[in-house]
Amino acid sequence: MRLPNSAHEAHPWVIAQIAPDFKLLDVWALPVHGGPDDFVSFLETMTSFDPANAESAASRGLFWVRLRLGALFGWDDATKKRPIPGCAETTLSARLPDGLRGSAKGAAISSAMQRAAGGFIPLYRTDEEWAAELSNGTVHGVLHLAWVDQGGGRYRAQMGVYVKPRGRLGEIYMMLIQPFRHLIVYPALMRQIGRAWDARNARLQ
């Protein structure tokens, strides 16, 4: 279920402190519930996904097109250290408080996520949130995953996406992909996440 940005911004997440100049593009309540100790399992489930090998054929097709365009135009060259739009830094890790530097070292992500659209790189992890950044020729973005307290020892997973378009190209790119994100990519991802979490719970029973 897509949530209003205010549902995310009501929490004092670390990401809001280190990326105040980024736009919160989307917020989604994920079909994942658990207890206070299940956040690590949720992260393991999320970071193992391969976006280019999604269960949805339409979603796979969109990622295939995006990866081909990235290769054609050089958008995803990981050797390029592009500055964050409007900034001198090339990574948000430079903005992290000392206590969170190196906190994401144990949060490995799949090789597929490392390759996707320039590659996700983990930024930090706390007991209730995790963030990874991505930099390519169109945007500098952040994937934020949170474990939201629902009361009574129950938690729900939540995902936020932050972006900073890279110039006019990035703005046009984000405008063009918006309907595909909302109508195809995210709904398919929600279904896949729900099935993966249900399978995880079934294995534990």
N, CA and C atoms as a LAMMPS dump frame, in Angstrom:
ITEM: TIMESTEP
0
ITEM: NUMBER OF ATOMS
615
ITEM: BOX BOUNDS ff ff ff
-5.0000000000000000e+02 5.0000000000000000e+02
-5.0000000000000000e+02 5.0000000000000000e+02
-5.0000000000000000e+02 5.0000000000000000e+02
ITEM: ATOMS id mol type element x y z
1 1 1 N 0.836 -1.188 0
2 1 2 C 0 0 0
3 1 3 C 0.875 1.243 0
4 2 1 N 0.592 2.153 -0.904
5 2 2 C 1.338 3.406 -0.933
6 2 3 C 0.853 4.301 0.194
7 3 1 N 1.799 4.959 0.861
8 3 2 C 1.486 5.824 1.99
9 3 3 C 1.777 7.274 1.644
10 4 1 N 1.119 8.212 2.329
11 4 2 C 1.49 9.62 2.149
12 4 3 C 2.881 9.854 2.733
13 5 1 N 3.602 10.816 2.172
14 5 2 C 4.943 11.118 2.668
15 5 3 C 4.932 11.446 4.158
16 6 1 N 3.838 12.015 4.634
17 6 2 C 3.759 12.413 6.041
18 6 3 C 3.867 11.212 6.97
19 7 1 N 3.445 10.023 6.507
20 7 2 C 3.537 8.821 7.342
21 7 3 C 4.987 8.452 7.592
22 8 1 N 5.836 8.74 6.646
23 8 2 C 7.268 8.485 6.788
24 8 3 C 7.943 9.62 7.565
25 9 1 N 7.573 10.829 7.237
26 9 2 C 8.218 12.003 7.835
27 9 3 C 7.842 12.208 9.295
28 10 1 N 6.827 11.488 9.773
29 10 2 C 6.429 11.607 11.178
30 10 3 C 7.441 10.954 12.112
31 11 1 N 8.343 10.139 11.562
32 11 2 C 9.352 9.458 12.373
33 11 3 C 10.691 10.185 12.276
34 12 1 N 11.466 10.184 13.342
35 12 2 C 12.774 10.87 13.325
36 12 3 C 13.861 9.987 12.708
37 13 1 N 13.667 9.59 11.445
38 13 2 C 14.639 8.721 10.795
39 13 3 C 15.967 9.442 10.569
40 14 1 N 17.036 8.694 10.633
41 14 2 C 18.369 9.257 10.381
42 14 3 C 18.465 9.815 8.97
43 15 1 N 17.813 9.161 8.014
44 15 2 C 17.922 9.584 6.62
45 15 3 C 17.481 11.034 6.434
46 16 1 N 16.517 11.477 7.218
47 16 2 C 16.052 12.861 7.101
48 16 3 C 17.14 13.846 7.522
49 17 1 N 18.042 13.407 8.396
50 17 2 C 19.131 14.272 8.856
51 17 3 C 20.254 14.363 7.84
52 18 1 N 20.508 13.259 7.125
53 18 2 C 21.647 13.276 6.21
54 18 3 C 21.257 13.582 4.759
55 19 1 N 19.968 13.535 4.44
56 19 2 C 19.546 13.822 3.064
57 19 3 C 18.394 14.824 3.024
58 20 1 N 18.51 15.957 3.724
59 20 2 C 17.404 16.922 3.729
60 20 3 C 17.196 17.594 2.37
61 21 1 N 18.205 17.532 1.507
62 21 2 C 18.114 18.149 0.191
63 21 3 C 17.587 17.185 -0.868
64 22 1 N 17.261 15.949 -0.477
65 22 2 C 16.698 14.972 -1.393
66 22 3 C 15.181 14.999 -1.331
67 23 1 N 14.53 14.629 -2.431
68 23 2 C 13.075 14.557 -2.472
69 23 3 C 12.619 13.161 -2.077
70 24 1 N 11.679 13.09 -1.145
71 24 2 C 11.051 11.818 -0.797
72 24 3 C 10.032 11.505 -1.879
73 25 1 N 10.39 10.556 -2.731
74 25 2 C 9.601 10.289 -3.933
75 25 3 C 8.41 9.381 -3.658
76 26 1 N 8.634 8.3 -2.929
77 26 2 C 7.586 7.31 -2.674
78 26 3 C 7.75 6.724 -1.286
79 27 1 N 6.621 6.374 -0.67
80 27 2 C 6.613 5.659 0.608
81 27 3 C 5.612 4.521 0.486
82 28 1 N 6.044 3.316 0.866
83 28 2 C 5.173 2.151 0.752
84 28 3 C 5.182 1.357 2.048
85 29 1 N 3.998 0.943 2.489
86 29 2 C 3.882 -0.028 3.574
87 29 3 C 4.034 -1.392 2.939
88 30 1 N 5 -2.173 3.405
89 30 2 C 5.273 -3.466 2.797
90 30 3 C 4.461 -4.572 3.477
91 31 1 N 4.162 -5.645 2.752
92 31 2 C 3.372 -6.756 3.317
93 31 3 C 4.236 -7.646 4.204
94 32 1 N 4.879 -7.022 5.181
95 32 2 C 5.793 -7.722 6.087
96 32 3 C 5.503 -7.274 7.509
97 33 1 N 5.184 -8.217 8.388
98 33 2 C 4.962 -7.931 9.802
99 33 3 C 5.788 -8.898 10.64
100 34 1 N 6.198 -8.436 11.796
101 34 2 C 6.977 -9.301 12.67
102 34 3 C 7.18 -8.683 14.022
103 35 1 N 8.072 -9.274 14.773
104 35 2 C 8.381 -8.78 16.098
105 35 3 C 9.604 -7.88 16.089
106 36 1 N 9.996 -7.375 17.241
107 36 2 C 11.125 -6.436 17.313
108 36 3 C 12.445 -7.034 16.851
109 37 1 N 12.571 -8.358 16.849
110 37 2 C 13.842 -8.989 16.476
111 37 3 C 13.876 -9.473 15.035
112 38 1 N 12.858 -9.145 14.254
113 38 2 C 12.766 -9.679 12.892
114 38 3 C 13.311 -8.73 11.818
115 39 1 N 13.826 -7.587 12.22
116 39 2 C 14.297 -6.62 11.224
117 39 3 C 15.442 -7.187 10.391
118 40 1 N 16.359 -7.905 11.021
119 40 2 C 17.493 -8.473 10.292
120 40 3 C 17.007 -9.462 9.236
121 41 1 N 16.032 -10.29 9.578
122 41 2 C 15.484 -11.238 8.608
123 41 3 C 14.818 -10.518 7.449
124 42 1 N 14.132 -9.428 7.75
125 42 2 C 13.512 -8.634 6.692
126 42 3 C 14.575 -8.073 5.76
127 43 1 N 15.664 -7.543 6.31
128 43 2 C 16.732 -6.998 5.47
129 43 3 C 17.347 -8.078 4.591
130 44 1 N 17.55 -9.255 5.154
131 44 2 C 18.111 -10.357 4.372
132 44 3 C 17.19 -10.715 3.206
133 45 1 N 15.884 -10.668 3.45
134 45 2 C 14.92 -10.96 2.393
135 45 3 C 14.975 -9.893 1.304
136 46 1 N 14.987 -8.63 1.701
137 46 2 C 14.963 -7.531 0.742
138 46 3 C 16.243 -7.443 -0.077
139 47 1 N 17.381 -7.6 0.579
140 47 2 C 18.651 -7.385 -0.115
141 47 3 C 19.08 -8.585 -0.952
142 48 1 N 18.277 -9.66 -0.935
143 48 2 C 18.597 -10.822 -1.762
144 48 3 C 17.904 -10.77 -3.114
145 49 1 N 16.99 -9.802 -3.313
146 49 2 C 16.231 -9.741 -4.554
147 49 3 C 17.122 -9.359 -5.741
148 50 1 N 16.718 -9.85 -6.91
149 50 2 C 17.341 -9.471 -8.173
150 50 3 C 16.296 -8.705 -8.975
151 51 1 N 16.382 -7.376 -9.063
152 51 2 C 15.355 -6.593 -9.758
153 51 3 C 15.182 -6.988 -11.218
154 52 1 N 16.282 -7.424 -11.846
155 52 2 C 16.201 -7.783 -13.262
156 52 3 C 15.619 -9.174 -13.479
157 53 1 N 15.382 -9.91 -12.387
158 53 2 C 14.813 -11.254 -12.492
159 53 3 C 13.544 -11.342 -11.653
160 54 1 N 12.742 -10.302 -11.706
161 54 2 C 11.508 -10.234 -10.931
162 54 3 C 10.518 -11.286 -11.41
163 55 1 N 9.568 -11.639 -10.547
164 55 2 C 8.56 -12.633 -10.908
165 55 3 C 7.638 -12.111 -12.004
166 56 1 N 7.418 -10.801 -12.04
167 56 2 C 6.548 -10.195 -13.041
168 56 3 C 7.296 -10.038 -14.365
169 57 1 N 6.717 -10.564 -15.445
170 57 2 C 7.342 -10.443 -16.76
171 57 3 C 7.439 -8.982 -17.195
172 58 1 N 6.387 -8.199 -16.898
173 58 2 C 6.4 -6.783 -17.264
174 58 3 C 7.509 -6.045 -16.532
175 59 1 N 7.668 -6.34 -15.242
176 59 2 C 8.714 -5.702 -14.458
177 59 3 C 10.1 -6.101 -14.967
178 60 1 N 10.28 -7.388 -15.283
179 60 2 C 11.549 -7.851 -15.85
180 60 3 C 11.857 -7.125 -17.149
181 61 1 N 10.832 -6.954 -17.971
182 61 2 C 11.022 -6.273 -19.245
183 61 3 C 11.465 -4.832 -19.064
184 62 1 N 10.866 -4.145 -18.1
185 62 2 C 11.243 -2.752 -17.847
186 62 3 C 12.679 -2.645 -17.358
187 63 1 N 13.077 -3.546 -16.453
188 63 2 C 14.45 -3.521 -15.98
189 63 3 C 15.423 -3.847 -17.106
190 64 1 N 15.037 -4.769 -18.001
191 64 2 C 15.894 -5.126 -19.137
192 64 3 C 16.123 -3.892 -20.011
193 65 1 N 15.043 -3.164 -20.306
194 65 2 C 15.173 -1.955 -21.119
195 65 3 C 16.056 -0.93 -20.419
196 66 1 N 15.824 -0.749 -19.102
197 66 2 C 16.621 0.239 -18.356
198 66 3 C 18.103 -0.112 -18.352
199 67 1 N 18.429 -1.381 -18.15
200 67 2 C 19.83 -1.789 -18.131
201 67 3 C 20.476 -1.62 -19.498
202 68 1 N 19.724 -1.894 -20.57
203 68 2 C 20.272 -1.714 -21.913
204 68 3 C 20.507 -0.243 -22.211
205 69 1 N 19.579 0.604 -21.803
206 69 2 C 19.774 2.047 -21.999
207 69 3 C 20.973 2.543 -21.192
208 70 1 N 21.099 2.031 -19.969
209 70 2 C 22.227 2.427 -19.137
210 70 3 C 23.548 2.041 -19.761
211 71 1 N 23.602 0.851 -20.355
212 71 2 C 24.827 0.406 -21.012
213 71 3 C 25.105 1.229 -22.265
214 72 1 N 24.063 1.548 -23.009
215 72 2 C 24.219 2.297 -24.257
216 72 3 C 24.727 3.711 -24.015
217 73 1 N 24.159 4.38 -22.997
218 73 2 C 24.507 5.777 -22.753
219 73 3 C 25.537 5.973 -21.636
220 74 1 N 26.005 4.882 -21.053
221 74 2 C 27.018 4.991 -20.008
222 74 3 C 26.5 5.523 -18.692
223 75 1 N 25.203 5.372 -18.444
224 75 2 C 24.624 5.899 -17.204
225 75 3 C 25.121 5.158 -15.961
226 76 1 N 25.421 3.878 -16.121
227 76 2 C 25.65 3.034 -14.952
228 76 3 C 27.117 2.66 -14.737
229 77 1 N 28.005 3.432 -15.269
230 77 2 C 29.437 3.166 -15.108
231 77 3 C 29.833 3.405 -13.655
232 78 1 N 30.058 2.332 -12.915
233 78 2 C 30.355 2.433 -11.485
234 78 3 C 31.725 3.024 -11.208
235 79 1 N 32.568 3.116 -12.224
236 79 2 C 33.909 3.691 -12.008
237 79 3 C 33.874 5.215 -11.955
238 80 1 N 32.774 5.799 -12.42
239 80 2 C 32.635 7.255 -12.381
240 80 3 C 32.175 7.707 -11.003
241 81 1 N 32.903 8.607 -10.394
242 81 2 C 32.528 9.165 -9.091
243 81 3 C 31.801 10.489 -9.326
244 82 1 N 30.507 10.379 -9.512
245 82 2 C 29.704 11.566 -9.801
246 82 3 C 29.338 12.284 -8.512
247 83 1 N 29.484 13.598 -8.465
248 83 2 C 29.048 14.313 -7.258
249 83 3 C 27.535 14.287 -7.131
250 84 1 N 27.045 14.301 -5.895
251 84 2 C 25.61 14.436 -5.658
252 84 3 C 25.164 15.75 -6.288
253 85 1 N 24.088 15.762 -7.057
254 85 2 C 23.651 17.004 -7.712
255 85 3 C 23.587 18.184 -6.74
256 86 1 N 24.271 19.248 -7.108
257 86 2 C 24.276 20.458 -6.292
258 86 3 C 25.235 20.423 -5.124
259 87 1 N 26.061 19.377 -5.029
260 87 2 C 26.962 19.217 -3.883
261 87 3 C 28.37 18.86 -4.356
262 88 1 N 29.293 18.915 -3.417
263 88 2 C 30.656 18.491 -3.713
264 88 3 C 30.858 17.02 -3.383
265 89 1 N 30.067 16.483 -2.423
266 89 2 C 30.247 15.086 -2.016
267 89 3 C 29.808 14.135 -3.125
268 90 1 N 30.461 12.993 -3.19
269 90 2 C 30.056 11.957 -4.137
270 90 3 C 29.218 10.882 -3.456
271 91 1 N 29.155 10.908 -2.133
272 91 2 C 28.4 9.902 -1.383
273 91 3 C 27.831 10.508 -0.113
274 92 1 N 26.675 10.013 0.3
275 92 2 C 26.058 10.481 1.538
276 92 3 C 26.776 9.956 2.772
277 93 1 N 27.652 8.986 2.585
278 93 2 C 28.393 8.468 3.737
279 93 3 C 29.228 9.555 4.39
280 94 1 N 29.583 10.585 3.622
281 94 2 C 30.357 11.7 4.175
282 94 3 C 29.546 12.498 5.186
283 95 1 N 28.219 12.354 5.159
284 95 2 C 27.357 13.115 6.066
285 95 3 C 26.951 12.326 7.316
286 96 1 N 27.324 11.072 7.38
287 96 2 C 26.902 10.236 8.505
288 96 3 C 27.526 10.689 9.815
289 97 1 N 26.762 10.634 10.914
290 97 2 C 27.36 10.878 12.225
291 97 3 C 28.374 9.781 12.535
292 98 1 N 29.358 10.109 13.351
293 98 2 C 30.441 9.163 13.634
294 98 3 C 29.936 7.813 14.123
295 99 1 N 28.873 7.814 14.914
296 99 2 C 28.375 6.575 15.486
297 99 3 C 27.799 5.603 14.469
298 100 1 N 27.5 6.076 13.259
299 100 2 C 26.906 5.207 12.239
300 100 3 C 27.876 4.844 11.118
301 101 1 N 29.066 5.396 11.168
302 101 2 C 30.048 5.055 10.125
303 101 3 C 30.448 3.589 10.266
304 102 1 N 30.323 2.862 9.179
305 102 2 C 30.657 1.443 9.197
306 102 3 C 29.554 0.547 9.724
307 103 1 N 28.399 1.104 10.072
308 103 2 C 27.327 0.299 10.677
309 103 3 C 26.667 -0.647 9.689
310 104 1 N 26.849 -0.422 8.392
311 104 2 C 26.206 -1.275 7.39
312 104 3 C 27.125 -2.366 6.866
313 105 1 N 28.301 -2.518 7.448
314 105 2 C 29.274 -3.484 6.929
315 105 3 C 28.739 -4.909 6.923
316 106 1 N 27.929 -5.25 7.913
317 106 2 C 27.411 -6.614 7.992
318 106 3 C 26.15 -6.828 7.188
319 107 1 N 25.67 -5.779 6.524
320 107 2 C 24.416 -5.882 5.767
321 107 3 C 24.729 -6.048 4.287
322 108 1 N 25.094 -7.261 3.904
323 108 2 C 25.456 -7.524 2.516
324 108 3 C 24.222 -7.476 1.621
325 109 1 N 24.415 -7.072 0.38
326 109 2 C 23.326 -7.077 -0.585
327 109 3 C 23.733 -7.969 -1.746
328 110 1 N 22.738 -8.43 -2.491
329 110 2 C 23.004 -9.363 -3.577
330 110 3 C 23.852 -8.707 -4.654
331 111 1 N 24.574 -9.547 -5.39
332 111 2 C 25.385 -9.026 -6.495
333 111 3 C 24.493 -8.381 -7.548
334 112 1 N 23.252 -8.869 -7.676
335 112 2 C 22.318 -8.282 -8.635
336 112 3 C 21.967 -6.852 -8.246
337 113 1 N 21.733 -6.603 -6.943
338 113 2 C 21.444 -5.245 -6.496
339 113 3 C 22.673 -4.351 -6.63
340 114 1 N 23.852 -4.929 -6.491
341 114 2 C 25.068 -4.147 -6.659
342 114 3 C 25.256 -3.712 -8.106
343 115 1 N 24.717 -4.497 -9.047
344 115 2 C 24.858 -4.174 -10.466
345 115 3 C 23.728 -3.285 -10.969
346 116 1 N 22.583 -3.314 -10.321
347 116 2 C 21.38 -2.669 -10.85
348 116 3 C 21.53 -1.157 -10.955
349 117 1 N 21.403 -0.646 -12.177
350 117 2 C 21.342 0.796 -12.432
351 117 3 C 22.437 1.597 -11.74
352 118 1 N 23.629 1.079 -11.747
353 118 2 C 24.734 1.798 -11.133
354 118 3 C 25.18 1.199 -9.826
355 119 1 N 24.326 0.39 -9.21
356 119 2 C 24.72 -0.335 -8.008
357 119 3 C 24.337 0.318 -6.703
358 120 1 N 23.634 -0.432 -5.84
359 120 2 C 23.306 0.044 -4.499
360 120 3 C 24.478 -0.219 -3.561
361 121 1 N 24.799 0.763 -2.744
362 121 2 C 25.861 0.638 -1.754
363 121 3 C 25.268 0.945 -0.382
364 122 1 N 25.324 -0.009 0.572
365 122 2 C 24.762 0.246 1.904
366 122 3 C 25.402 1.463 2.565
367 123 1 N 24.57 2.271 3.213
368 123 2 C 25.04 3.48 3.9
369 123 3 C 25.172 3.281 5.404
370 124 1 N 24.091 2.829 6.026
371 124 2 C 24.095 2.653 7.481
372 124 3 C 22.976 1.724 7.881
373 125 1 N 23.047 1.279 9.122
374 125 2 C 21.981 0.458 9.687
375 125 3 C 21.852 0.751 11.168
376 126 1 N 20.61 0.848 11.639
377 126 2 C 20.315 0.966 13.055
378 126 3 C 19.39 -0.203 13.418
379 127 1 N 18.838 -0.192 14.612
380 127 2 C 17.914 -1.258 15.017
381 127 3 C 16.602 -1.203 14.257
382 128 1 N 16.283 -0.045 13.642
383 128 2 C 14.975 0.096 13.005
384 128 3 C 15.034 0.7 11.61
385 129 1 N 16.218 0.953 11.081
386 129 2 C 16.293 1.46 9.717
387 129 3 C 17.604 1.084 9.037
388 130 1 N 17.549 1.075 7.716
389 130 2 C 18.688 0.724 6.87
390 130 3 C 18.566 1.539 5.599
391 131 1 N 19.692 1.986 5.078
392 131 2 C 19.654 2.771 3.853
393 131 3 C 20.817 2.396 2.947
394 132 1 N 20.555 2.445 1.641
395 132 2 C 21.589 2.22 0.638
396 132 3 C 21.424 3.285 -0.435
397 133 1 N 22.539 3.742 -0.993
398 133 2 C 22.468 4.776 -2.015
399 133 3 C 22.857 4.217 -3.379
400 134 1 N 22.419 4.924 -4.396
401 134 2 C 22.688 4.562 -5.781
402 134 3 C 23.021 5.835 -6.538
403 135 1 N 24.053 5.787 -7.362
404 135 2 C 24.434 6.948 -8.157
405 135 3 C 24.656 6.525 -9.596
406 136 1 N 23.942 7.172 -10.505
407 136 2 C 24.153 6.887 -11.925
408 136 3 C 23.989 8.17 -12.734
409 137 1 N 23.896 8.022 -14.033
410 137 2 C 23.854 9.195 -14.892
411 137 3 C 22.548 9.946 -14.877
412 138 1 N 21.506 9.407 -14.228
413 138 2 C 20.209 10.087 -14.194
414 138 3 C 19.847 10.618 -12.813
415 139 1 N 20.223 9.9 -11.752
416 139 2 C 19.853 10.326 -10.397
417 139 3 C 20.907 9.903 -9.376
418 140 1 N 20.84 10.536 -8.22
419 140 2 C 21.46 10.001 -7.007
420 140 3 C 20.275 9.667 -6.118
421 141 1 N 20.156 8.404 -5.754
422 141 2 C 18.979 7.971 -5.011
423 141 3 C 19.313 7.219 -3.744
424 142 1 N 18.308 7.067 -2.894
425 142 2 C 18.449 6.329 -1.638
426 142 3 C 17.257 5.406 -1.466
427 143 1 N 17.54 4.141 -1.163
428 143 2 C 16.511 3.185 -0.771
429 143 3 C 16.549 3.096 0.746
430 144 1 N 15.424 3.414 1.39
431 144 2 C 15.355 3.421 2.845
432 144 3 C 14.346 2.373 3.308
433 145 1 N 14.785 1.473 4.169
434 145 2 C 13.924 0.442 4.73
435 145 3 C 13.803 0.656 6.229
436 146 1 N 12.584 0.588 6.739
437 146 2 C 12.342 0.876 8.156
438 146 3 C 11.468 -0.196 8.78
439 147 1 N 11.616 -0.345 10.087
440 147 2 C 10.848 -1.301 10.895
441 147 3 C 10.019 -0.464 11.849
442 148 1 N 8.741 -0.306 11.525
443 148 2 C 7.88 0.669 12.199
444 148 3 C 7.079 0.007 13.315
445 149 1 N 7.209 0.532 14.514
446 149 2 C 6.518 0.007 15.695
447 149 3 C 5.012 0.25 15.564
448 150 1 N 4.243 -0.832 15.653
449 150 2 C 2.785 -0.752 15.574
450 150 3 C 2.121 -0.892 16.939
451 151 1 N 2.946 -1.06 17.979
452 151 2 C 2.412 -1.266 19.316
453 151 3 C 2.182 -2.74 19.603
454 152 1 N 2.218 -3.088 20.873
455 152 2 C 1.96 -4.466 21.265
456 152 3 C 3.018 -5.445 20.8
457 153 1 N 4.232 -4.961 20.573
458 153 2 C 5.305 -5.839 20.122
459 153 3 C 5.258 -6.199 18.65
460 154 1 N 4.399 -5.534 17.887
461 154 2 C 4.265 -5.8 16.463
462 154 3 C 4.919 -4.688 15.654
463 155 1 N 5.577 -5.094 14.575
464 155 2 C 6.241 -4.132 13.689
465 155 3 C 5.824 -4.375 12.245
466 156 1 N 5.895 -3.313 11.437
467 156 2 C 5.586 -3.412 10.018
468 156 3 C 6.74 -2.807 9.223
469 157 1 N 7.038 -3.416 8.094
470 157 2 C 8.114 -2.902 7.243
471 157 3 C 7.607 -1.765 6.37
472 158 1 N 8.484 -0.818 6.131
473 158 2 C 8.142 0.341 5.32
474 158 3 C 9.33 0.692 4.425
475 159 1 N 9.035 1.128 3.223
476 159 2 C 10.086 1.479 2.264
477 159 3 C 9.906 2.905 1.775
478 160 1 N 10.977 3.663 1.778
479 160 2 C 10.961 5.014 1.237
480 160 3 C 12.03 5.143 0.16
481 161 1 N 11.742 5.94 -0.853
482 161 2 C 12.688 6.176 -1.941
483 161 3 C 12.939 7.673 -2.048
484 162 1 N 14.209 8.05 -1.932
485 162 2 C 14.624 9.447 -2.048
486 162 3 C 15.422 9.62 -3.34
487 163 1 N 15.252 10.756 -3.995
488 163 2 C 16.027 10.997 -5.21
489 163 3 C 16.463 12.456 -5.313
490 164 1 N 17.542 12.624 -6.074
491 164 2 C 17.986 13.926 -6.54
492 164 3 C 18.3 13.753 -8.02
493 165 1 N 17.44 14.26 -8.911
494 165 2 C 17.692 14.092 -10.346
495 165 3 C 19.007 14.755 -10.753
496 166 1 N 19.668 14.147 -11.731
497 166 2 C 20.934 14.684 -12.217
498 166 3 C 20.664 15.545 -13.454
499 167 1 N 20.382 16.811 -13.188
500 167 2 C 20.146 17.752 -14.274
501 167 3 C 18.829 17.52 -14.987
502 168 1 N 18.703 18.127 -16.171
503 168 2 C 17.473 18.044 -16.945
504 168 3 C 17.194 16.615 -17.39
505 169 1 N 18.239 15.878 -17.73
506 169 2 C 18.06 14.482 -18.125
507 169 3 C 17.398 13.685 -17.008
508 170 1 N 17.877 13.869 -15.786
509 170 2 C 17.316 13.154 -14.663
510 170 3 C 15.865 13.521 -14.411
511 171 1 N 15.529 14.776 -14.547
512 171 2 C 14.15 15.214 -14.344
513 171 3 C 13.212 14.586 -15.376
514 172 1 N 13.651 14.565 -16.642
515 172 2 C 12.832 13.973 -17.703
516 172 3 C 12.693 12.472 -17.484
517 173 1 N 13.795 11.834 -17.107
518 173 2 C 13.788 10.394 -16.863
519 173 3 C 12.803 10.038 -15.752
520 174 1 N 12.84 10.763 -14.637
521 174 2 C 11.949 10.468 -13.524
522 174 3 C 10.49 10.693 -13.91
523 175 1 N 10.238 11.701 -14.716
524 175 2 C 8.871 11.971 -15.155
525 175 3 C 8.359 10.845 -16.055
526 176 1 N 9.221 10.331 -16.931
527 176 2 C 8.809 9.303 -17.872
528 176 3 C 8.545 7.963 -17.188
529 177 1 N 9.327 7.639 -16.168
530 177 2 C 9.17 6.317 -15.547
531 177 3 C 8.121 6.292 -14.438
532 178 1 N 7.59 7.454 -14.048
533 178 2 C 6.648 7.482 -12.923
534 178 3 C 5.457 6.538 -13.1
535 179 1 N 4.757 6.569 -14.234
536 179 2 C 3.602 5.656 -14.344
537 179 3 C 4.008 4.195 -14.31
538 180 1 N 5.178 3.852 -14.839
539 180 2 C 5.637 2.461 -14.821
540 180 3 C 5.982 2.021 -13.4
541 181 1 N 6.563 2.924 -12.614
542 181 2 C 6.877 2.599 -11.217
543 181 3 C 5.616 2.27 -10.444
544 182 1 N 4.616 3.132 -10.561
545 182 2 C 3.416 3.003 -9.736
546 182 3 C 2.467 1.908 -10.215
547 183 1 N 2.423 1.655 -11.532
548 183 2 C 1.461 0.704 -12.066
549 183 3 C 2.025 -0.705 -12.256
550 184 1 N 3.354 -0.808 -12.41
551 184 2 C 3.947 -2.109 -12.707
552 184 3 C 4.996 -2.526 -11.695
553 185 1 N 6.038 -1.712 -11.539
554 185 2 C 7.206 -2.125 -10.76
555 185 3 C 6.872 -2.317 -9.287
556 186 1 N 6.309 -1.296 -8.642
557 186 2 C 6.043 -1.399 -7.211
558 186 3 C 4.989 -2.453 -6.871
559 187 1 N 3.847 -2.507 -7.575
560 187 2 C 2.876 -3.561 -7.245
561 187 3 C 3.461 -4.964 -7.375
562 188 1 N 4.258 -5.2 -8.421
563 188 2 C 4.88 -6.511 -8.589
564 188 3 C 5.869 -6.782 -7.464
565 189 1 N 6.62 -5.752 -7.06
566 189 2 C 7.578 -5.909 -5.971
567 189 3 C 6.861 -6.219 -4.665
568 190 1 N 5.731 -5.569 -4.406
569 190 2 C 4.975 -5.831 -3.177
570 190 3 C 4.527 -7.294 -3.112
571 191 1 N 4.05 -7.804 -4.233
572 191 2 C 3.607 -9.198 -4.251
573 191 3 C 4.779 -10.147 -4.002
574 192 1 N 5.906 -9.855 -4.611
575 192 2 C 7.078 -10.716 -4.445
576 192 3 C 7.595 -10.676 -3.007
577 193 1 N 7.611 -9.492 -2.42
578 193 2 C 8.051 -9.368 -1.028
579 193 3 C 7.117 -10.147 -0.107
580 194 1 N 5.803 -10.006 -0.326
581 194 2 C 4.839 -10.704 0.512
582 194 3 C 5.001 -12.203 0.434
583 195 1 N 5.192 -12.728 -0.777
584 195 2 C 5.368 -14.168 -0.921
585 195 3 C 6.664 -14.644 -0.272
586 196 1 N 7.728 -13.857 -0.421
587 196 2 C 9.013 -14.243 0.178
588 196 3 C 8.916 -14.253 1.701
589 197 1 N 8.209 -13.284 2.279
590 197 2 C 8.084 -13.224 3.736
591 197 3 C 7.184 -14.35 4.246
592 198 1 N 6.122 -14.634 3.516
593 198 2 C 5.244 -15.748 3.911
594 198 3 C 6.01 -17.066 3.866
595 199 1 N 6.844 -17.228 2.839
596 199 2 C 7.647 -18.457 2.738
597 199 3 C 8.637 -18.554 3.874
598 200 1 N 9.199 -17.426 4.258
599 200 2 C 10.135 -17.406 5.394
600 200 3 C 9.425 -17.817 6.669
601 201 1 N 8.226 -17.287 6.892
602 201 2 C 7.471 -17.638 8.1
603 201 3 C 7.072 -19.112 8.113
604 202 1 N 6.725 -19.634 6.92
605 202 2 C 6.339 -21.045 6.837
606 202 3 C 7.507 -21.958 7.188
607 203 1 N 8.716 -21.552 6.814
608 203 2 C 9.888 -22.365 7.126
609 203 3 C 10.16 -22.406 8.626
610 204 1 N 9.759 -21.351 9.325
611 204 2 C 10.019 -21.27 10.757
612 204 3 C 8.983 -22.016 11.597
613 205 1 N 7.865 -22.37 10.984
614 205 2 C 6.804 -23.024 11.737
615 205 3 C 7.071 -24.526 11.882
